[in-house]
Amino acid sequence: MTVPMRNGMLVILSAPSGTGKSTICRKLLARRAELRCSVSATTRRPRPGEREGKHYFFLDAAEFKRRIARGEFLEWALVHDHYYGTPRRFIESAVGGGADVLLAIDVQGAAAIRRKRGDSVLIFVVPPSLRTLRRRIAARRAPDDDVAKRLADSRQELEAAKSYDYLVVNDDLDRAVREIDCIITAERLRVERQRLEELIAV
């Protein structure tokens, strides 16, 4: 018996700076070989260890704006004085072909994509407390980061969590990853994501 094809889905993960979003994404991709990762574009400078095409597509502001004009981004935003954008072609091709795609973006980008793709799954990750968040931001900041500004932005992002589908507290990394993994499994099994006509035809 042939397993019927399933509609792909876009899983969006957002979190305040310093909450562990990148680490969670890496662990999810390691757990799920079939899960694909969307690489965003940005105008900020690469941080130590970041590689072109793996962590981000690093562009200068002029090239980023040209791509905006050509409609190459599913969404884009100015965050912490730098542009960030989600390449449209990869998302549409992968999800349209039945693949699940993981995308880590900020709340502005998530809201923009939700307006265009209402079937996206939005997951917000929060720290156990603001005190913990302040400590994490201070510990990981790059030389050009402003801790106070990032903390203020994080408070605004926490307010946006109310519009997400799921809320996961990252007070234990492995547990947070397991919870998000369970969310993905449940969402994959939703009736509207199945191609029932193919099952009936088998």
C-alpha positions in Angstrom: 0.0 0.0 0.0 1.4 3.4 -1.0 1.4 6.1 1.7 -0.6 9.0 0.4 1.2 12.3 -0.1 0.7 15.0 2.5 0.5 18.7 2.1 3.7 20.5 3.3 3.7 23.1 6.1 5.7 26.1 7.2 6.7 26.0 10.9 7.7 29.4 12.2 9.7 29.8 15.3 10.1 33.1 17.1 11.7 34.1 20.3 13.3 37.1 22.0 17.0 37.5 21.5 19.0 35.2 23.8 16.2 32.6 24.3 17.9 29.8 22.4 16.1 29.9 19.1 19.1 29.0 17.0 20.1 26.1 19.2 16.5 24.7 19.3 16.4 24.9 15.5 19.7 22.9 15.2 18.4 20.2 17.5 15.0 20.0 15.7 16.8 19.5 12.4 19.0 16.8 13.9 15.9 15.0 15.2 13.9 15.2 12.0 15.9 14.4 8.8 12.9 15.3 6.6 12.6 18.8 8.1 14.1 21.5 5.9 15.4 24.8 7.0 14.8 28.1 5.3 17.9 30.4 5.3 17.1 34.1 5.7 18.9 37.0 4.1 20.3 39.9 6.2 22.4 43.1 5.9 24.1 42.7 9.3 27.7 41.5 9.4 28.5 37.8 10.0 29.2 36.9 13.5 32.1 34.5 14.4 31.4 31.0 13.0 28.5 32.1 10.8 28.7 30.9 7.2 27.2 32.3 4.0 24.2 30.2 2.8 24.1 28.1 6.0 23.2 30.6 8.7 22.2 33.6 6.5 22.6 35.0 3.0 24.7 38.1 3.8 23.8 41.0 1.5 24.7 44.7 1.4 21.8 47.2 1.8 21.7 48.1 -1.9 21.4 44.4 -3.0 18.8 43.7 -0.4 16.7 46.7 -1.6 17.0 45.5 -5.2 15.6 42.1 -4.2 12.7 43.8 -2.3 11.9 45.6 -5.5 11.9 42.4 -7.5 9.5 40.8 -5.0 12.0 38.1 -4.0 11.1 38.1 -0.3 8.0 36.4 1.2 8.5 39.0 4.0 11.2 41.5 5.1 11.7 43.9 8.0 14.1 46.3 9.5 15.2 44.8 12.9 17.9 46.2 15.2 18.9 48.5 12.4 19.5 45.7 9.9 17.3 44.3 7.1 16.1 40.7 7.3 14.1 38.8 4.7 12.7 35.4 3.9 13.5 34.2 0.3 10.1 33.5 -1.4 11.2 30.9 -4.0 12.5 28.2 -1.6 9.5 28.4 0.8 6.9 28.1 -2.0 8.8 25.3 -3.8 9.4 23.2 -0.7 6.0 23.5 0.9 4.3 23.2 -2.5 6.2 19.9 -3.0 5.0 18.4 0.3 8.0 19.3 2.5 7.9 20.8 6.0 10.0 23.9 6.4 11.4 25.4 9.6 11.8 29.1 9.7 13.2 31.1 12.6 12.2 34.8 12.3 11.1 37.7 14.4 7.6 38.6 15.2 7.2 41.2 12.4 8.2 38.6 9.8 5.9 36.0 11.4 2.9 38.3 11.3 3.6 39.2 7.6 3.8 35.5 6.6 0.7 34.6 8.6 -1.2 37.2 6.5 0.0 35.5 3.3 0.1 31.9 4.4 -2.7 31.4 7.0 -1.9 27.7 7.3 1.6 28.4 8.8 2.3 27.0 12.3 3.5 29.7 14.7 5.5 28.8 17.8 6.8 31.3 20.3 9.6 30.4 22.7 10.0 32.3 25.9 12.6 32.4 28.6 11.6 31.3 32.2 11.9 35.0 33.4 13.0 38.4 32.3 15.9 38.2 34.6 17.1 35.1 32.8 16.6 36.9 29.5 18.6 39.9 30.6 21.5 37.6 31.6 21.5 35.7 28.3 21.4 38.8 26.2 24.4 40.3 28.1 26.3 37.1 27.8 25.9 36.6 24.0 25.9 40.1 22.7 28.0 41.1 19.7 30.2 44.2 20.0 27.7 46.4 18.2 24.7 45.2 20.3 22.9 47.4 22.8 21.7 45.3 25.7 19.1 47.8 26.9 17.7 48.2 23.4 17.5 44.4 22.8 15.8 43.9 26.2 13.2 46.6 25.4 12.6 45.0 22.0 12.2 41.7 23.7 9.4 43.0 26.0 7.5 44.1 22.9 8.1 40.7 21.2 6.6 39.0 24.3 3.4 41.0 23.8 3.2 39.6 20.3 3.3 36.0 21.6 -0.5 36.3 22.1 -1.0 36.0 18.3 0.9 32.7 18.0 -0.5 29.2 18.0 1.8 27.7 20.6 3.9 28.9 23.5 7.0 27.0 24.7 9.0 27.9 27.8 12.7 27.2 27.4 13.8 26.6 30.9 15.1 23.2 29.9 16.5 23.0 26.4 15.9 19.3 25.7 12.3 19.5 27.0 11.6 22.6 24.9 12.9 20.7 21.8 10.8 17.7 22.6 7.7 19.8 23.1 8.2 21.6 19.7 8.8 18.2 18.1 5.5 17.0 19.4 3.8 20.1 18.1 5.2 19.4 14.6 4.0 15.8 14.8 0.5 16.8 15.8 0.3 19.5 13.1 1.4 17.0 10.5 -1.5 14.8 11.4 -4.2 17.4 11.1 -6.9 16.3 8.6 -6.6 19.4 6.5 -2.9 18.6 5.8 -3.7 15.2 4.4 -4.6 14.4 0.8 -7.6 12.3 1.6 -8.6 11.8 -2.0 -5.3 9.9 -2.6 -6.0 7.7 0.5 -9.6 6.9 -0.7 -8.3 6.1 -4.2 -5.8 3.5 -2.8 
